[in-house]
Amino acid sequence: MALKKKPDVKKPAAAPVRNVPAVKEKASLPSTEVIDFSQDSGKGLEGADKSAFAIPFIILLQTNSPQLETVPDAKAGMLMNTITQELYDEANVVPCSYKRTFIRWAPRSSGGGFKGSYSPEEVETGRLEGCSLHEGTYFMDVPKGANPFDKEGKPAYDHLADTRGHFILIQNGDGSWMPALLSLGSTQIKKSKRWMSLISGIEMKKPSGEIYNPPSFSHTYVLSTEKEENAKGSWYGVNIVLEGPVVDPQLYRAAKQFYESVREGKVEATPPPEDGGAAASGKF
């Protein structure tokens, strides 16, 4: 597409500046000196905390995902990075850390939306004020005697979704790796459990002959999608296959660093998308 020519705009005269050396009109030739950025590694970010960074979600697009209308080439069944909007039919990933949470969603009848998250200890031990269990779903602030479900069987009050968060490094189309969060809930919880069993079942042998279970970030996996269905409908779910050990030392160091950042609470994800999300659901 040809670019439109910008109209000529008369630039205002520059204000005089005193005691500043004049700038040459023509740039000098590039210096042959090699700049070593590693000498100043990390500088410039000293004042940043976890709220200054946002790691993306890797979501699974469904037939009703709004991204199908806004992201070029997006199709149901694809994986998508919520920040870069890169699309994947499948991708190599390294699982670095895991965290289970209960995500609070407002009912769609009132606009929906993310309203925070809670730990399993808060929810399942009864310590969370205003939380009550109805037909297998946790709700918040349901008046006594009220039906937490509407006529269509969907939540009429804020509900808590059991969600399994897998902090991963995902390989982009250009071969680079970046941190992200794959959030699995509802029908995909069984996939999360299967993945955790796969990770914990890997055995390797030390030179001494001793058998051990390596860290989760020692192996890569292929993440793809598959169509699923039950009596309530069909949707796309994830498929995770073991690829093999990490062979790139730089990738292993990056994965270990991401693991440590998550465990130390230095990583914060953006609010999860409610629609078209990685938590494929056949329920609500």
C-alpha positions, -999 to 999 in steps of 0.1 A, spaced: 0 0 0 15 33 -10 21 58 18 4 92 15 28 121 12 28 143 42 20 180 37 49 204 40 49 220 74 69 251 82 91 244 112 93 271 139 126 287 144 147 271 171 152 291 203 188 301 209 208 279 232 238 292 250 270 273 259 261 242 239 285 230 212 271 232 177 258 199 162 272 190 128 247 188 100 262 156 87 266 126 109 302 113 114 311 78 103 303 50 127 330 43 153 349 11 150 349 8 188 329 -22 200 303 -14 227 302 -40 255 266 -37 268 273 -65 293 293 -41 314 261 -22 323 238 -52 325 205 -44 343 211 -7 347 182 16 341 157 -7 357 167 -2 393 134 15 402 112 -11 386 92 -37 406 69 -65 394 41 -41 386 63 -24 359 65 -56 338 37 -76 322 42 -111 310 17 -122 283 -8 -150 285 -8 -177 258 -45 -181 251 -64 -206 230 -87 -190 205 -122 -204 204 -150 -199 177 -164 -170 198 -131 -153 206 -132 -116 199 -96 -118 187 -109 -135 155 -124 -101 145 -94 -79 155 -62 -99 149 -53 -106 112 -51 -143 103 -64 -154 137 -85 -186 136 -102 -208 161 -78 -234 174 -48 -212 172 -26 -202 202 -20 -164 206 3 -142 226 -18 -116 243 9 -89 242 26 -94 208 -5 -110 192 18 -136 176 -2 -166 164 10 -203 167 -4 -235 154 21 -251 177 51 -239 197 80 -252 217 78 -244 254 99 -249 285 78 -252 318 96 -231 344 71 -228 373 36 -236 384 10 -219 405 -26 -228 413 -51 -200 420 -88 -193 421 -96 -164 397 -126 -143 405 -149 -134 376 -179 -111 376 -210 -127 359 -213 -120 322 -248 -107 328 -233 -77 346 -204 -71 321 -180 -98 333 -143 -91 340 -114 -101 362 -118 -91 398 -88 -106 415 -74 -140 425 -71 -161 457 -49 -189 469 -64 -225 472 -57 -222 510 -80 -192 513 -108 -207 493 -108 -244 502 -102 -240 539 -132 -216 543 -110 -187 554 -122 -164 525 -150 -142 538 -181 -143 517 -171 -174 498 -196 -203 495 -197 -235 475 -227 -243 453 -229 -274 430 -191 -276 428 -185 -239 421 -173 -213 446 -192 -181 446 -187 -147 464 -213 -128 484 -244 -148 474 -273 -136 496 -288 -163 519 -314 -183 500 -305 -168 466 -299 -190 436 -263 -183 424 -272 -195 389 -294 -178 364 -321 -194 343 -296 -206 318 -274 -223 345 -247 -196 343 -233 -177 373 -255 -148 385 -229 -137 410 -191 -134 411 -176 -169 409 -141 -184 414 -125 -204 387 -100 -231 397 -70 -222 375 -37 -239 369 -10 -214 359 21 -227 340 49 -201 337 67 -210 305 93 -198 280 78 -200 246 97 -200 213 86 -173 188 86 -177 151 119 -159 148 135 -185 171 137 -163 202 123 -173 235 101 -152 258 84 -157 292 46 -162 293 18 -177 313 -4 -206 301 -35 -206 323 -56 -238 323 -90 -242 339 -123 -260 336 -120 -288 311 -83 -282 308 -74 -290 344 -70 -326 335 -44 -316 308 -25 -296 335 -25 -326 358 -13 -348 330 15 -324 322 26 -322 358 27 -360 360 48 -361 328 73 -336 343 76 -354 376 79 -388 359 111 -379 340 141 -398 353 178 -392 346 209 -409 358 239 -392 375 274 -404 366 273 -423 399 243 -442 386 218 -425 410 184 -419 395 169 -384 399 140 -362 387 154 -332 369 139 -297 372 108 -289 351 128 -265 330 153 -292 319 130 -303 290 111 -288 261 76 -297 251 55 -291 220 23 -272 227 -5 -275 202 -43 -277 202 -70 -303 195 -108 -302 192 -128 -315 222 -165 -319 229 -190 -331 254 -228 -330 257 -228 -292 261 -208 -284 230 -173 -284 214 -142 -263 219 -105 -264 214 -82 -277 241 -44 -280 245 -22 -309 236 12 -312 253 39 -336 241 74 -341 255 101 -331 230 134 -337 248 161 -323 271 172 -286 268 205 -286 249 212 -249 247 230 -237 279 217 -201 273 181 -213 272 186 -233 303 200 -203 322 171 -182 310 146 -208 321 162 -211 355 163 -174 360 125 -171 351 118 -199 376 137 -180 403 119 -148 395 85 -164 398 93 -182 431 106 -149 445 74 -131 436 91 -108 410 68 -117 382 33 -104 377 10 -114 348 -15 -91 332 -51 -97 341 -62 -128 323 -85 -125 293 -120 -139 300 -130 -146 264 -111 -168 240 -89 -178 269 -65 -206 275 -90 -220 300 -112 -238 275 -146 -243 291 -177 -263 283 -194 -251 315 -199 -214 316 
